[in-house]
Amino acid sequence: MEAAAATEGDVNVMTQHWADIALEEEDDVFAPVEPADEGEAVAVRESWRLVGRFLATKIIKEEYMSQVMASVWQPVKGVQVTKLQPGLFLFVFYHETDMQHVLDGGPWSFENHTLICKQVWNGVIPVTVPLDTVDMWVQVHELPLGYTSDTILEQVGNFLGTFVKIDDRFANAPWKTFYRIRVSIPVLKPLKRRMKLLKRDKTTC
């Protein structure tokens, strides 16, 4: 009993002691000192980065996935894959063309799970990049005459999601059975298979 009472008294004394201490505002500035260069500076290898995740509920095996994606993409300068968080990966490329091939050629998948990936610009923290859309090529069929201009195709893309660009490889073709546009599709919304077009004469098709 006496030991317990003594301990309780000590705690009360310490509590009162710390309660009397007031924290002061800290105005001191910390300035890191850069180390002096020793010899020649080491060249930094230029790189381009993508952050991505797969639309999957199961765990993605990083090592196997990185091997499969590298074999599919076949980057000239290689690719390095790092797991940032469970299900979130950083893809580092060492040539801009390799990264652009991944961005323009998708959507990609691993074991039937779609990859959502976005470029990480300099100064941006990868885990803060929103990954809620997938860029894909969409075929637009049965557009009536007079409704195939680039302006209308852009509006069609925005109807489906967010317009990215038009496939202009066959821009001078006299007749097309369909048009291809690249669209960012929201992954949380159902896909649209049809679009009712309101024509200038107020009829629809």
The 8 nearest C-alpha neighbors of each residue, nearest first, counted from 0:
[[1, 3, 2, 4, 5, 6, 7, 8],
 [0, 2, 4, 3, 5, 6, 7, 8],
 [3, 1, 5, 0, 4, 6, 7, 8],
 [4, 2, 0, 6, 5, 1, 7, 8],
 [3, 5, 1, 7, 6, 2, 8, 0],
 [4, 6, 8, 2, 3, 7, 1, 9],
 [7, 5, 9, 3, 8, 4, 2, 10],
 [6, 8, 4, 10, 5, 9, 3, 11],
 [9, 7, 5, 11, 6, 10, 4, 12],
 [8, 10, 6, 12, 7, 11, 5, 13],
 [11, 9, 7, 13, 8, 12, 14, 6],
 [10, 12, 14, 8, 9, 13, 15, 7],
 [11, 13, 9, 15, 10, 14, 16, 8],
 [14, 12, 16, 10, 15, 11, 17, 9],
 [15, 13, 11, 16, 17, 12, 10, 18],
 [14, 16, 18, 12, 13, 17, 11, 19],
 [15, 17, 13, 14, 18, 19, 12, 20],
 [18, 16, 20, 19, 14, 15, 13, 21],
 [17, 19, 15, 16, 20, 14, 21, 13],
 [18, 20, 17, 16, 21, 15, 14, 22],
 [21, 19, 17, 18, 22, 16, 15, 23],
 [22, 20, 23, 19, 18, 17, 24, 16],
 [23, 21, 20, 24, 25, 19, 18, 17],
 [22, 24, 25, 21, 26, 20, 27, 19],
 [23, 25, 26, 22, 27, 21, 28, 20],
 [24, 26, 27, 23, 28, 22, 29, 21],
 [27, 25, 24, 28, 23, 29, 22, 30],
 [26, 28, 25, 29, 24, 30, 23, 31],
 [27, 29, 30, 26, 25, 31, 24, 32],
 [28, 30, 31, 27, 32, 26, 25, 33],
 [29, 31, 28, 32, 33, 27, 34, 26],
 [32, 30, 33, 29, 34, 28, 35, 27],
 [33, 31, 34, 30, 35, 29, 36, 28],
 [32, 34, 31, 35, 36, 30, 37, 29],
 [35, 33, 32, 36, 37, 31, 40, 38],
 [34, 36, 37, 33, 32, 38, 40, 39],
 [37, 35, 38, 34, 40, 39, 33, 41],
 [36, 38, 35, 39, 40, 34, 41, 33],
 [39, 37, 36, 40, 41, 35, 34, 42],
 [38, 40, 41, 37, 36, 42, 35, 43],
 [39, 41, 42, 38, 36, 37, 43, 35],
 [40, 42, 43, 39, 38, 44, 36, 37],
 [41, 43, 40, 44, 39, 45, 38, 46],
 [44, 42, 45, 41, 40, 46, 93, 39],
 [43, 45, 42, 46, 93, 41, 47, 94],
 [46, 44, 93, 43, 47, 94, 92, 42],
 [45, 47, 93, 92, 44, 91, 94, 48],
 [48, 46, 92, 91, 93, 95, 98, 94],
 [49, 47, 91, 119, 90, 118, 92, 46],
 [48, 50, 118, 90, 119, 117, 89, 116],
 [51, 49, 89, 116, 117, 88, 90, 125],
 [50, 52, 116, 115, 88, 87, 117, 49],
 [51, 53, 87, 115, 114, 86, 88, 116],
 [52, 54, 114, 55, 113, 112, 115, 51],
 [55, 53, 113, 112, 114, 52, 56, 115],
 [54, 56, 53, 57, 112, 58, 113, 59],
 [55, 57, 58, 54, 53, 59, 86, 112],
 [56, 58, 55, 59, 86, 54, 60, 53],
 [57, 59, 60, 56, 86, 55, 85, 61],
 [60, 58, 61, 57, 86, 64, 55, 53],
 [61, 59, 63, 62, 64, 58, 65, 86],
 [60, 62, 64, 63, 59, 65, 82, 80],
 [63, 61, 65, 64, 60, 66, 80, 67],
 [62, 64, 66, 65, 61, 60, 67, 59],
 [65, 63, 67, 61, 66, 62, 60, 68],
 [64, 66, 68, 62, 67, 63, 61, 69],
 [67, 65, 63, 69, 64, 68, 70, 62],
 [66, 68, 64, 70, 69, 65, 63, 71],
 [67, 69, 71, 65, 70, 66, 72, 64],
 [70, 68, 72, 66, 71, 73, 67, 65],
 [71, 69, 67, 73, 68, 72, 66, 74],
 [72, 70, 68, 69, 73, 67, 66, 74],
 [71, 73, 69, 74, 70, 68, 101, 100],
 [74, 72, 70, 69, 71, 75, 77, 68],
 [75, 73, 77, 97, 76, 72, 78, 69],
 [74, 76, 77, 73, 97, 94, 93, 96],
 [77, 75, 93, 74, 94, 78, 92, 97],
 [78, 76, 74, 75, 92, 93, 79, 73],
 [77, 79, 92, 91, 90, 80, 74, 69],
 [78, 80, 91, 90, 81, 92, 77, 65],
 [81, 79, 90, 89, 65, 91, 78, 88],
 [82, 80, 89, 88, 83, 79, 90, 61],
 [81, 83, 88, 84, 87, 89, 80, 61],
 [84, 82, 88, 87, 81, 89, 85, 126],
 [83, 85, 87, 82, 86, 88, 126, 81],
 [84, 86, 87, 83, 82, 58, 88, 59],
 [85, 87, 52, 84, 59, 88, 58, 53],
 [88, 86, 52, 84, 83, 85, 51, 82],
 [89, 87, 82, 51, 83, 81, 50, 52],
 [88, 90, 50, 81, 80, 49, 82, 91],
 [91, 89, 80, 49, 48, 79, 50, 88],
 [90, 92, 48, 79, 78, 47, 89, 80],
 [93, 91, 78, 47, 46, 94, 98, 48],
 [92, 94, 46, 76, 47, 45, 77, 95],
 [93, 95, 97, 96, 92, 76, 46, 98],
 [96, 94, 98, 97, 99, 47, 93, 92],
 [95, 97, 99, 98, 94, 100, 74, 75],
 [98, 96, 74, 100, 95, 94, 99, 92],
 [97, 99, 95, 101, 100, 96, 92, 102],
 [100, 98, 102, 96, 101, 97, 103, 95],
 [99, 101, 97, 103, 98, 102, 104, 96],
 [102, 100, 98, 99, 104, 103, 105, 97],
 [101, 103, 99, 100, 104, 105, 98, 117],
 [104, 102, 100, 101, 105, 99, 134, 106],
 [105, 103, 101, 100, 102, 106, 107, 99],
 [106, 104, 107, 103, 102, 101, 135, 134],
 [105, 107, 135, 134, 104, 114, 108, 133],
 [108, 106, 105, 114, 113, 109, 104, 101],
 [107, 109, 113, 112, 114, 111, 110, 106],
 [108, 110, 112, 111, 113, 64, 107, 114],
 [109, 111, 112, 108, 113, 64, 59, 55],
 [112, 110, 109, 108, 113, 55, 107, 54],
 [111, 113, 108, 109, 54, 110, 53, 55],
 [114, 112, 108, 54, 53, 107, 111, 115],
 [113, 115, 53, 108, 107, 52, 116, 54],
 [116, 114, 51, 52, 133, 53, 130, 113],
 [117, 115, 51, 50, 49, 114, 52, 130],
 [118, 116, 49, 50, 119, 51, 115, 130],
 [119, 117, 49, 48, 120, 50, 116, 47],
 [118, 120, 49, 48, 125, 123, 117, 50],
 [121, 119, 123, 118, 122, 48, 47, 124],
 [120, 122, 123, 119, 124, 48, 47, 118],
 [121, 123, 120, 124, 119, 125, 127, 48],
 [124, 122, 121, 120, 125, 119, 127, 128],
 [123, 125, 127, 126, 122, 128, 119, 121],
 [126, 124, 127, 128, 119, 50, 123, 89],
 [125, 127, 128, 124, 83, 50, 87, 129],
 [128, 126, 125, 124, 129, 123, 130, 119],
 [127, 129, 125, 126, 130, 124, 119, 117],
 [130, 128, 131, 127, 126, 117, 132, 125],
 [131, 129, 132, 115, 128, 116, 51, 117],
 [130, 132, 186, 185, 129, 133, 187, 115],
 [133, 131, 185, 184, 186, 183, 130, 134],
 [134, 132, 184, 183, 115, 135, 185, 186],
 [135, 133, 183, 182, 184, 106, 181, 132],
 [136, 134, 181, 182, 106, 133, 105, 137],
 [135, 137, 181, 180, 179, 182, 138, 134],
 [138, 136, 180, 179, 181, 135, 139, 182],
 [137, 139, 179, 178, 177, 140, 180, 136],
 [138, 140, 178, 177, 179, 137, 141, 142],
 [141, 139, 177, 142, 138, 178, 176, 179],
 [142, 140, 143, 177, 139, 176, 204, 144],
 [141, 143, 140, 146, 147, 144, 139, 177],
 [144, 142, 146, 141, 145, 147, 204, 198],
 [145, 143, 146, 142, 147, 141, 148, 198],
 [144, 146, 147, 143, 148, 142, 151, 198],
 [147, 145, 144, 143, 148, 142, 151, 152],
 [146, 148, 145, 151, 152, 142, 149, 144],
 [149, 147, 150, 151, 146, 152, 145, 153],
 [148, 150, 152, 151, 153, 147, 165, 154],
 [151, 149, 153, 148, 152, 154, 147, 155],
 [150, 152, 154, 153, 148, 149, 155, 147],
 [153, 151, 155, 149, 154, 150, 148, 156],
 [152, 154, 156, 150, 151, 155, 162, 149],
 [155, 153, 151, 157, 156, 152, 158, 150],
 [156, 154, 152, 158, 153, 157, 151, 159],
 [157, 155, 162, 153, 159, 154, 158, 182],
 [156, 158, 161, 160, 154, 162, 159, 155],
 [159, 157, 155, 156, 160, 154, 161, 162],
 [158, 160, 156, 157, 155, 191, 161, 184],
 [161, 159, 184, 157, 183, 158, 156, 182],
 [160, 162, 157, 183, 182, 156, 163, 184],
 [161, 163, 156, 182, 157, 153, 164, 181],
 [164, 162, 182, 181, 161, 183, 165, 180],
 [165, 163, 181, 180, 162, 166, 182, 153],
 [166, 164, 180, 167, 181, 179, 163, 149],
 [165, 167, 179, 168, 180, 164, 181, 169],
 [168, 166, 170, 169, 165, 179, 171, 164],
 [167, 169, 166, 170, 171, 165, 172, 179],
 [170, 168, 172, 167, 171, 166, 175, 173],
 [169, 171, 167, 172, 168, 166, 173, 175],
 [172, 170, 169, 173, 168, 167, 174, 175],
 [171, 173, 169, 174, 170, 175, 168, 167],
 [174, 172, 171, 175, 170, 169, 176, 177],
 [175, 173, 172, 176, 171, 177, 169, 170],
 [176, 174, 177, 172, 178, 173, 169, 140],
 [175, 177, 140, 174, 178, 141, 139, 142],
 [178, 176, 140, 175, 139, 138, 179, 141],
 [179, 177, 139, 138, 180, 140, 175, 176],
 [180, 178, 138, 166, 137, 139, 165, 136],
 [181, 179, 165, 137, 136, 166, 164, 182],
 [182, 180, 136, 163, 164, 135, 137, 165],
 [181, 183, 162, 163, 134, 161, 135, 156],
 [184, 182, 134, 161, 133, 160, 132, 162],
 [183, 185, 160, 132, 133, 182, 134, 186],
 [186, 184, 132, 187, 188, 131, 160, 183],
 [187, 185, 132, 188, 131, 184, 133, 189],
 [186, 188, 185, 189, 131, 132, 184, 190],
 [187, 189, 186, 185, 190, 184, 191, 160],
 [190, 188, 191, 187, 186, 185, 192, 184],
 [189, 191, 192, 188, 159, 184, 185, 186],
 [192, 190, 193, 189, 159, 194, 188, 158],
 [191, 193, 190, 194, 159, 189, 139, 137],
 [194, 192, 191, 195, 190, 139, 196, 140],
 [193, 195, 196, 192, 191, 158, 204, 155],
 [194, 196, 204, 203, 197, 193, 198, 202],
 [195, 197, 203, 204, 194, 198, 202, 142],
 [198, 196, 203, 202, 201, 195, 199, 204],
 [199, 197, 201, 200, 202, 203, 196, 204],
 [198, 200, 201, 197, 202, 203, 196, 146],
 [199, 201, 198, 202, 197, 203, 204, 196],
 [202, 200, 198, 199, 197, 203, 196, 204],
 [201, 203, 198, 200, 197, 204, 199, 196],
 [204, 202, 197, 196, 198, 195, 201, 200],
 [203, 196, 195, 197, 202, 198, 143, 194]]
